Amino acid sequence: MNNKEEALEALKQEMEQDTLLPLKSANLVFGEGNADAKVVCIGEAPGAREDEERRPFVGRSGKLLTHLLLEVGFRREDLYITNIVKRRPPDNRDPLPEEIEAYKPYLFRQLRILDPKIIMTLGRFSMNYFIPEGRITRDQGKVFRVNGRLVVPMFHPAAALRSTQTLNALTASLKKLPLIIAQADMLLRKAL
Ligand code: URA
């Protein structure tokens, strides 16, 4: 394990032991992937399949995400994938504001360890963590600079499973990713 992996493991243990976190009856889905990745993908909250496997994005929307990432040249293990809320809300309901608040400090610390150049948010909940005024239909596919990182909001793959228009928009936005990665340093400097 390298230093980042060790720090992530320690953070995960801390989360497991935090009795104040909500949704404690569900399994912790901490996140997985390459700790040195330039891109971290952040979803909303785990679903039933993710809860069972304790891995993010392994259900239907995860399979679509994995497929779309491959189409633009990324294996999911090349990136790091996690969620803002790291336990499954019952009946797949949206996470509550107080659940998001409770899990936020851990996402903050996870990102401080990972230190990615680019954050790809999936859906409005994780977009709004970085861009409180953001609107997903208006802002998806755009590049924002937030605290020295590039944040690229994208539609959630679950929404793309329900609408061809959303799927096309998500696909088009993902296609921009290789260029955003190639230009990340320039975009970060330019935005200063
Ligand atoms: N949806 C999410 O937002 N995250 C997951 O891990 C799975 C589905």
py3Dmol code that shows the C-alpha trace and the ligand (Angstrom):
import py3Dmol

protein = """\
ATOM      1  CA  MET A   1       0.000   0.000   0.000  1.00  0.00           C
ATOM      2  CA  ASN A   2       1.280   3.469  -0.784  1.00  0.00           C
ATOM      3  CA  ASN A   3       0.779   6.469   1.531  1.00  0.00           C
ATOM      4  CA  LYS A   4      -2.497   7.489  -0.083  1.00  0.00           C
ATOM      5  CA  GLU A   5      -3.911   3.990   0.146  1.00  0.00           C
ATOM      6  CA  GLU A   6      -2.925   3.790   3.805  1.00  0.00           C
ATOM      7  CA  ALA A   7      -4.542   7.145   4.558  1.00  0.00           C
ATOM      8  CA  LEU A   8      -7.716   6.067   2.731  1.00  0.00           C
ATOM      9  CA  GLU A   9      -7.829   2.819   4.694  1.00  0.00           C
ATOM     10  CA  ALA A  10      -7.458   4.745   7.975  1.00  0.00           C
ATOM     11  CA  LEU A  11     -10.279   7.094   6.949  1.00  0.00           C
ATOM     12  CA  LYS A  12     -12.474   4.131   6.070  1.00  0.00           C
ATOM     13  CA  GLN A  13     -11.844   2.567   9.500  1.00  0.00           C
ATOM     14  CA  GLU A  14     -12.705   5.880  11.138  1.00  0.00           C
ATOM     15  CA  MET A  15     -15.993   6.005   9.213  1.00  0.00           C
ATOM     16  CA  GLU A  16     -16.857   2.438  10.204  1.00  0.00           C
ATOM     17  CA  GLN A  17     -16.448   3.445  13.843  1.00  0.00           C
ATOM     18  CA  ASP A  18     -18.294   6.760  13.666  1.00  0.00           C
ATOM     19  CA  THR A  19     -21.518   6.032  15.526  1.00  0.00           C
ATOM     20  CA  LEU A  20     -22.942   9.484  14.760  1.00  0.00           C
ATOM     21  CA  LEU A  21     -23.198   8.906  11.011  1.00  0.00           C
ATOM     22  CA  PRO A  22     -26.750   8.332   9.733  1.00  0.00           C
ATOM     23  CA  LEU A  23     -27.879   5.231   7.753  1.00  0.00           C
ATOM     24  CA  LYS A  24     -25.804   3.015  10.030  1.00  0.00           C
ATOM     25  CA  SER A  25     -27.840  -0.098   9.287  1.00  0.00           C
ATOM     26  CA  ALA A  26     -26.495  -0.134   5.715  1.00  0.00           C
ATOM     27  CA  ASN A  27     -22.999  -1.192   4.663  1.00  0.00           C
ATOM     28  CA  LEU A  28     -20.277   1.377   4.158  1.00  0.00           C
ATOM     29  CA  VAL A  29     -19.435   1.860   0.463  1.00  0.00           C
ATOM     30  CA  PHE A  30     -16.265   3.856   0.825  1.00  0.00           C
ATOM     31  CA  GLY A  31     -15.032   4.048  -2.783  1.00  0.00           C
ATOM     32  CA  GLU A  32     -12.521   2.245  -4.989  1.00  0.00           C
ATOM     33  CA  GLY A  33     -10.070   2.689  -7.794  1.00  0.00           C
ATOM     34  CA  ASN A  34      -6.687   4.225  -8.450  1.00  0.00           C
ATOM     35  CA  ALA A  35      -5.736   6.456  -5.523  1.00  0.00           C
ATOM     36  CA  ASP A  36      -3.342   8.331  -7.836  1.00  0.00           C
ATOM     37  CA  ALA A  37      -5.949   8.922 -10.560  1.00  0.00           C
ATOM     38  CA  LYS A  38      -6.219  12.378 -12.088  1.00  0.00           C
ATOM     39  CA  VAL A  39     -10.017  11.981 -12.143  1.00  0.00           C
ATOM     40  CA  VAL A  40     -12.319  11.175  -9.238  1.00  0.00           C
ATOM     41  CA  CYS A  41     -15.998  10.411 -10.030  1.00  0.00           C
ATOM     42  CA  ILE A  42     -18.487  11.254  -7.310  1.00  0.00           C
ATOM     43  CA  GLY A  43     -22.044   9.938  -7.331  1.00  0.00           C
ATOM     44  CA  GLU A  44     -24.931  10.360  -4.978  1.00  0.00           C
ATOM     45  CA  ALA A  45     -25.338   7.350  -2.709  1.00  0.00           C
ATOM     46  CA  PRO A  46     -25.106   3.579  -3.059  1.00  0.00           C
ATOM     47  CA  GLY A  47     -28.086   1.515  -4.203  1.00  0.00           C
ATOM     48  CA  ALA A  48     -29.042  -2.052  -3.279  1.00  0.00           C
ATOM     49  CA  ARG A  49     -26.364  -3.740  -5.371  1.00  0.00           C
ATOM     50  CA  GLU A  50     -23.666  -1.377  -4.139  1.00  0.00           C
ATOM     51  CA  ASP A  51     -24.756  -2.050  -0.545  1.00  0.00           C
ATOM     52  CA  GLU A  52     -24.515  -5.810  -1.112  1.00  0.00           C
ATOM     53  CA  GLU A  53     -21.100  -5.673  -2.757  1.00  0.00           C
ATOM     54  CA  ARG A  54     -19.803  -2.695  -0.741  1.00  0.00           C
ATOM     55  CA  ARG A  55     -18.582  -1.219  -4.031  1.00  0.00           C
ATOM     56  CA  PRO A  56     -19.751   1.964  -5.768  1.00  0.00           C
ATOM     57  CA  PHE A  57     -21.540   1.916  -9.123  1.00  0.00           C
ATOM     58  CA  VAL A  58     -21.880  -1.823  -9.653  1.00  0.00           C
ATOM     59  CA  GLY A  59     -25.654  -1.926 -10.324  1.00  0.00           C
ATOM     60  CA  ARG A  60     -27.460  -0.934 -13.527  1.00  0.00           C
ATOM     61  CA  SER A  61     -26.300   2.681 -13.582  1.00  0.00           C
ATOM     62  CA  GLY A  62     -22.788   1.534 -12.671  1.00  0.00           C
ATOM     63  CA  LYS A  63     -22.723  -0.866 -15.598  1.00  0.00           C
ATOM     64  CA  LEU A  64     -23.730   1.982 -17.915  1.00  0.00           C
ATOM     65  CA  LEU A  65     -21.063   4.238 -16.404  1.00  0.00           C
ATOM     66  CA  THR A  66     -18.397   1.540 -16.807  1.00  0.00           C
ATOM     67  CA  HIS A  67     -19.448   1.024 -20.439  1.00  0.00           C
ATOM     68  CA  LEU A  68     -19.466   4.752 -21.272  1.00  0.00           C
ATOM     69  CA  LEU A  69     -16.076   5.262 -19.614  1.00  0.00           C
ATOM     70  CA  LEU A  70     -14.612   2.437 -21.718  1.00  0.00           C
ATOM     71  CA  GLU A  71     -15.998   4.071 -24.859  1.00  0.00           C
ATOM     72  CA  VAL A  72     -13.932   7.159 -24.136  1.00  0.00           C
ATOM     73  CA  GLY A  73     -10.857   5.123 -23.268  1.00  0.00           C
ATOM     74  CA  PHE A  74     -10.949   4.659 -19.495  1.00  0.00           C
ATOM     75  CA  ARG A  75     -11.150   1.480 -17.495  1.00  0.00           C
ATOM     76  CA  ARG A  76     -13.019   2.210 -14.281  1.00  0.00           C
ATOM     77  CA  GLU A  77     -10.006   1.028 -12.275  1.00  0.00           C
ATOM     78  CA  ASP A  78      -7.958   3.848 -13.857  1.00  0.00           C
ATOM     79  CA  LEU A  79     -10.160   6.354 -12.006  1.00  0.00           C
ATOM     80  CA  TYR A  80     -11.303   6.607  -8.405  1.00  0.00           C
ATOM     81  CA  ILE A  81     -15.060   6.241  -7.864  1.00  0.00           C
ATOM     82  CA  THR A  82     -17.019   7.178  -4.763  1.00  0.00           C
ATOM     83  CA  ASN A  83     -20.224   8.836  -3.541  1.00  0.00           C
ATOM     84  CA  ILE A  84     -21.089  11.851  -1.449  1.00  0.00           C
ATOM     85  CA  VAL A  85     -23.262   9.741   0.907  1.00  0.00           C
ATOM     86  CA  LYS A  86     -21.515   6.449   1.570  1.00  0.00           C
ATOM     87  CA  ARG A  87     -24.399   4.322   2.806  1.00  0.00           C
ATOM     88  CA  ARG A  88     -27.595   3.367   1.032  1.00  0.00           C
ATOM     89  CA  PRO A  89     -30.712   5.407   1.865  1.00  0.00           C
ATOM     90  CA  PRO A  90     -33.673   3.045   2.356  1.00  0.00           C
ATOM     91  CA  ASP A  91     -35.825   2.250  -0.705  1.00  0.00           C
ATOM     92  CA  ASN A  92     -33.387   4.139  -2.962  1.00  0.00           C
ATOM     93  CA  ARG A  93     -34.806   7.479  -1.896  1.00  0.00           C
ATOM     94  CA  ASP A  94     -32.770  10.639  -2.440  1.00  0.00           C
ATOM     95  CA  PRO A  95     -30.306  11.380   0.345  1.00  0.00           C
ATOM     96  CA  LEU A  96     -31.686  13.852   2.894  1.00  0.00           C
ATOM     97  CA  PRO A  97     -29.921  17.194   3.429  1.00  0.00           C
ATOM     98  CA  GLU A  98     -28.870  16.114   6.941  1.00  0.00           C
ATOM     99  CA  GLU A  99     -27.408  12.863   5.555  1.00  0.00           C
ATOM    100  CA  ILE A 100     -25.392  14.807   3.006  1.00  0.00           C
ATOM    101  CA  GLU A 101     -24.198  17.183   5.741  1.00  0.00           C
ATOM    102  CA  ALA A 102     -23.125  14.288   7.957  1.00  0.00           C
ATOM    103  CA  TYR A 103     -21.095  12.583   5.219  1.00  0.00           C
ATOM    104  CA  LYS A 104     -19.592  15.745   3.698  1.00  0.00           C
ATOM    105  CA  PRO A 105     -16.583  16.049   6.053  1.00  0.00           C
ATOM    106  CA  TYR A 106     -15.499  12.549   5.060  1.00  0.00           C
ATOM    107  CA  LEU A 107     -15.755  13.333   1.345  1.00  0.00           C
ATOM    108  CA  PHE A 108     -13.686  16.452   2.005  1.00  0.00           C
ATOM    109  CA  ARG A 109     -10.981  14.414   3.728  1.00  0.00           C
ATOM    110  CA  GLN A 110     -11.107  11.658   1.099  1.00  0.00           C
ATOM    111  CA  LEU A 111     -10.516  14.250  -1.628  1.00  0.00           C
ATOM    112  CA  ARG A 112      -7.694  15.855   0.347  1.00  0.00           C
ATOM    113  CA  ILE A 113      -5.960  12.461   0.380  1.00  0.00           C
ATOM    114  CA  LEU A 114      -6.688  11.636  -3.282  1.00  0.00           C
ATOM    115  CA  ASP A 115      -5.826  15.176  -4.398  1.00  0.00           C
ATOM    116  CA  PRO A 116      -7.177  14.785  -7.960  1.00  0.00           C
ATOM    117  CA  LYS A 117      -6.884  17.485 -10.619  1.00  0.00           C
ATOM    118  CA  ILE A 118     -10.344  16.721 -11.934  1.00  0.00           C
ATOM    119  CA  ILE A 119     -13.584  15.879 -10.172  1.00  0.00           C
ATOM    120  CA  MET A 120     -16.427  14.517 -12.234  1.00  0.00           C
ATOM    121  CA  THR A 121     -19.709  14.841 -10.390  1.00  0.00           C
ATOM    122  CA  LEU A 122     -22.582  12.559 -11.356  1.00  0.00           C
ATOM    123  CA  GLY A 123     -26.009  14.061 -10.713  1.00  0.00           C
ATOM    124  CA  ARG A 124     -27.108  17.183  -8.937  1.00  0.00           C
ATOM    125  CA  PHE A 125     -26.342  16.230  -5.323  1.00  0.00           C
ATOM    126  CA  SER A 126     -22.620  15.864  -5.788  1.00  0.00           C
ATOM    127  CA  MET A 127     -22.553  18.826  -8.228  1.00  0.00           C
ATOM    128  CA  ASN A 128     -24.188  21.028  -5.592  1.00  0.00           C
ATOM    129  CA  TYR A 129     -21.542  20.048  -3.025  1.00  0.00           C
ATOM    130  CA  PHE A 130     -18.961  21.858  -5.191  1.00  0.00           C
ATOM    131  CA  ILE A 131     -21.193  24.322  -7.028  1.00  0.00           C
ATOM    132  CA  PRO A 132     -24.104  25.250  -4.727  1.00  0.00           C
ATOM    133  CA  GLU A 133     -25.763  27.425  -7.383  1.00  0.00           C
ATOM    134  CA  GLY A 134     -25.243  24.846 -10.139  1.00  0.00           C
ATOM    135  CA  ARG A 135     -28.135  23.582 -12.237  1.00  0.00           C
ATOM    136  CA  ILE A 136     -27.522  20.205 -13.788  1.00  0.00           C
ATOM    137  CA  THR A 137     -29.308  20.731 -17.126  1.00  0.00           C
ATOM    138  CA  ARG A 138     -27.566  24.077 -17.634  1.00  0.00           C
ATOM    139  CA  ASP A 139     -24.132  23.200 -16.298  1.00  0.00           C
ATOM    140  CA  GLN A 140     -23.475  19.555 -17.185  1.00  0.00           C
ATOM    141  CA  GLY A 141     -20.427  19.174 -19.395  1.00  0.00           C
ATOM    142  CA  LYS A 142     -18.992  22.564 -18.406  1.00  0.00           C
ATOM    143  CA  VAL A 143     -15.673  22.910 -16.601  1.00  0.00           C
ATOM    144  CA  PHE A 144     -15.518  24.849 -13.306  1.00  0.00           C
ATOM    145  CA  ARG A 145     -12.520  25.636 -11.152  1.00  0.00           C
ATOM    146  CA  VAL A 146     -13.218  25.037  -7.474  1.00  0.00           C
ATOM    147  CA  ASN A 147     -10.489  25.302  -4.817  1.00  0.00           C
ATOM    148  CA  GLY A 148      -7.674  24.540  -7.235  1.00  0.00           C
ATOM    149  CA  ARG A 149      -9.387  21.613  -8.932  1.00  0.00           C
ATOM    150  CA  LEU A 150     -11.445  21.302 -12.102  1.00  0.00           C
ATOM    151  CA  VAL A 151     -15.017  20.200 -11.447  1.00  0.00           C
ATOM    152  CA  VAL A 152     -16.988  18.798 -14.373  1.00  0.00           C
ATOM    153  CA  PRO A 153     -20.668  18.168 -13.584  1.00  0.00           C
ATOM    154  CA  MET A 154     -22.356  15.398 -15.536  1.00  0.00           C
ATOM    155  CA  PHE A 155     -25.792  13.833 -15.621  1.00  0.00           C
ATOM    156  CA  HIS A 156     -26.237  10.822 -13.362  1.00  0.00           C
ATOM    157  CA  PRO A 157     -26.119   7.548 -15.339  1.00  0.00           C
ATOM    158  CA  ALA A 158     -29.420   6.499 -13.676  1.00  0.00           C
ATOM    159  CA  ALA A 159     -31.072   9.478 -15.417  1.00  0.00           C
ATOM    160  CA  ALA A 160     -29.406   8.415 -18.681  1.00  0.00           C
ATOM    161  CA  LEU A 161     -31.035   4.988 -18.304  1.00  0.00           C
ATOM    162  CA  ARG A 162     -34.430   6.705 -18.314  1.00  0.00           C
ATOM    163  CA  SER A 163     -33.940   9.170 -21.188  1.00  0.00           C
ATOM    164  CA  THR A 164     -32.138   8.908 -24.527  1.00  0.00           C
ATOM    165  CA  GLN A 165     -31.637  12.667 -24.586  1.00  0.00           C
ATOM    166  CA  THR A 166     -29.870  12.513 -21.224  1.00  0.00           C
ATOM    167  CA  LEU A 167     -27.811   9.526 -22.373  1.00  0.00           C
ATOM    168  CA  ASN A 168     -26.683  11.471 -25.450  1.00  0.00           C
ATOM    169  CA  ALA A 169     -25.749  14.490 -23.333  1.00  0.00           C
ATOM    170  CA  LEU A 170     -23.833  12.328 -20.827  1.00  0.00           C
ATOM    171  CA  THR A 171     -22.000  10.571 -23.673  1.00  0.00           C
ATOM    172  CA  ALA A 172     -21.087  13.888 -25.302  1.00  0.00           C
ATOM    173  CA  SER A 173     -19.802  15.273 -21.971  1.00  0.00           C
ATOM    174  CA  LEU A 174     -17.753  12.155 -21.236  1.00  0.00           C
ATOM    175  CA  LYS A 175     -16.133  12.447 -24.671  1.00  0.00           C
ATOM    176  CA  LYS A 176     -14.641  15.740 -23.532  1.00  0.00           C
ATOM    177  CA  LEU A 177     -12.824  14.080 -20.646  1.00  0.00           C
ATOM    178  CA  PRO A 178      -9.570  13.106 -22.436  1.00  0.00           C
ATOM    179  CA  LEU A 179      -9.129  16.693 -23.654  1.00  0.00           C
ATOM    180  CA  ILE A 180      -9.946  18.128 -20.205  1.00  0.00           C
ATOM    181  CA  ILE A 181      -7.322  15.822 -18.688  1.00  0.00           C
ATOM    182  CA  ALA A 182      -4.758  16.808 -21.335  1.00  0.00           C
ATOM    183  CA  GLN A 183      -5.443  20.495 -20.738  1.00  0.00           C
ATOM    184  CA  ALA A 184      -5.976  20.342 -16.950  1.00  0.00           C
ATOM    185  CA  ASP A 185      -2.821  22.228 -15.943  1.00  0.00           C
ATOM    186  CA  MET A 186      -3.465  24.955 -18.506  1.00  0.00           C
ATOM    187  CA  LEU A 187      -7.141  25.235 -17.515  1.00  0.00           C
ATOM    188  CA  LEU A 188      -6.200  25.500 -13.834  1.00  0.00           C
ATOM    189  CA  ARG A 189      -3.654  28.220 -14.533  1.00  0.00           C
ATOM    190  CA  LYS A 190      -5.963  30.117 -16.856  1.00  0.00           C
ATOM    191  CA  ALA A 191      -8.780  30.132 -14.350  1.00  0.00           C
ATOM    192  CA  LEU A 192      -6.633  31.720 -11.624  1.00  0.00           C
TER     193      LEU A 192
END
"""
ligand_1 = """\
8
URA
N -25.877 5.656 -7.856
C -24.979 6.408 -7.211
O -25.089 7.617 -7.134
N -23.942 5.794 -6.673
C -23.745 4.485 -6.726
O -22.737 4.009 -6.202
C -24.694 3.721 -7.415
C -25.761 4.322 -7.968
"""
view = py3Dmol.view(width=600, height=400)
view.addModel(protein, "pdb")
view.setStyle({"model": 0}, {"cartoon": {"style": "trace"}})
view.addModel(ligand_1, "xyz")
view.setStyle({"model": 1}, {"stick": {}})
view.zoomTo()
view.show()
